[in-house]
Every structure is written in C-alpha cells, then in structure tokens.
Amino acid sequence: MSESSDPKLPAARSAPTVPYASYLRVYEPLAAFAEPERTHWASYARRGVVATAQDELRRSLSDLVRVPVVGVPAHESADAFTAQLDGVLLVCPWRTRLRGWLALQELVDQFPLPVLDAALPPGERRRAAEEYERWRERNPDARPWIRTGVWQVPLRWFVLVADDEREYLPGERLRYRTPMVQARRRLARALRILRAAEGYGGLAEGLVDVGSWLEEFHPRSMVELDYAGLVHALPADRLRADRSARDVAAGIAALGAGDAAAAAEVYAELAQRWREVRERLFAN
C-alpha cells in the first residue's frame, strides 16, 4: 500500500517522536471482529493509508497537551495497523483510550504521589478511574491488541519469536513477525522448561501473563514484536548486532538440556544489556 494524505493522520513523518517505546502487537483476521466493526476495518484498509507507530504516538501526545490536562482521550480511536499474511487482511486496532486507562493504572503503581500530582492532578486521575470502571462494566471482555515497553523490550517477549523472523532496516525499523500458532507453541515449550528450573520464577510468571493475553485472540492471528522508537535511540551498530531472540532461545535450550551454568551466563548478559538501555530513562 502507498501513503496518501489523510486528515486523520499527521502529515509530517520525518522526525521521530519520543518516548522511546517498543510494542508487542496482535493482528487479527477480519473474521475475528463482529459487525459493524468488521465492515469498518475492511473499509479502513481500502483507503491505502499506512499508519505507523509514530503516527499513533503523535496523535496520543497531541491529546495529552490539551488545557485542562486530559489523562485519557475522551473517545476511542477508530484507527488501526493493518498487514497482509498469505493474502489475508489482518488488523491491529489502536484502542488508545483503553490503553490510556491501563497505562494510568501502571503509573499509579510506579511513581510517588508528588510526581503523579505534578503530571496529572488527583481529580483528573479519579475521574479517569471512575470512567474506566463504568466502561469495564459494559465491556467486561475487552483487551488491548497492543502492549508497550518503555525504554526496553521485555525479555519474555523474545520467547514468542525466532531469530530468522528478524527484520532490520537501519534507521527505520527492527521487528519480528510470527504466526500466532508459532508464538503459542514457543511460549508453552519455554514455560515447561522454566517451571522445571530453579531461579526463573519471574520469567515464568511473566510468560503466564503473556500467554493468557495471547489466548484471547484468533488462532490465525499474527504476533509482532516491534522495537519501534528504540531504533531512534540506540546506536546503529548495537541494533545491527542485537540478537536477543536468538539469545533467549539459546538460554532456554541450555536449561532444557540441563546446562544451568550456560543458561545463567546467557541471561546475565541479556539482563545487563537491557538494563543499560532502561537506565537511559533516568538520564537527562
């Protein structure tokens, strides 16, 4: 598909927008959507406009600079990422409002109240929480199609993909795409191995959470792990050499073979590598 002008999408796409985040996305076939949403996405895809992660981020940031401050958009996004797999249209709805509510819950758990109050007044947080509770009562089965990692790619995400699915275009993108059935198979195998090993309870717990999320989607979906903004934050030589999916797989294989020492060495190196990236969040 080619890009074209669209009043709903930003015109400028040259400069990257912060924050530097990675994403885990699920693209579902149209058959997974009930009407009238199925017709909406079919029509949306025919426009020939390719929305990017930077488009979504610019839209989200523009919503946050309003006066008075609005922590969560008032209306749900009608946009999505789309892809083709074996001739089948796949759709990943943005669901920006839902993800805003979920992100706000995470912020409350991660930051002290004085910091939160300076960023988003208590009254606005309370209003957003009340709106979310009312919305959840009407939509008890709703879930986001996108998960976000800020200044990192969570190691558990790499379990879902393989090194030969890696796509790297310098200065543009680094991503992995895999069929849902493969992602689930890899996760189940890794979980069996991690549960039988000592010292990997945290990684196993994280995989259980990811696995429960993946089970909510159509079996013919596609899973995408996208470095997104991190491509603009990390040196090109580092990205070029990054083989985290291969390393995670090697660690799991070592554990499965009973070589705990080799697995520990792999995961220690991985943890240090990504710790250095996460620490950039606190740099000025």
Buried (B, 14 or more C-beta within 10 A) or exposed (E): EEEEEBEEBBEEEEEBBEEBBBBBBBBBBBEBBEEEBBEBBEEBBEBEBBBBBBBBBBBBEEBBEEEEEBBBBEEBBEBBBBBEBEEEBBBBBBBBBBBBBBBBBEBEEEEEEEEBEEBBBEEBBEBBBEBBEEBEEEEEEEEBBBBBBBBBBBBBBBBBBBBEBBEBEEEEBBBBBBBBEBBBEBBEBBBEBBEEBEEBEEBBEBBBEBBEBBEBBBEBBBBBBBBBBBBBBBEEEEBEEBEBBBBBBBBBBBBBEEBBEBBBBBBEEBEEBBEEBEEEEEEE
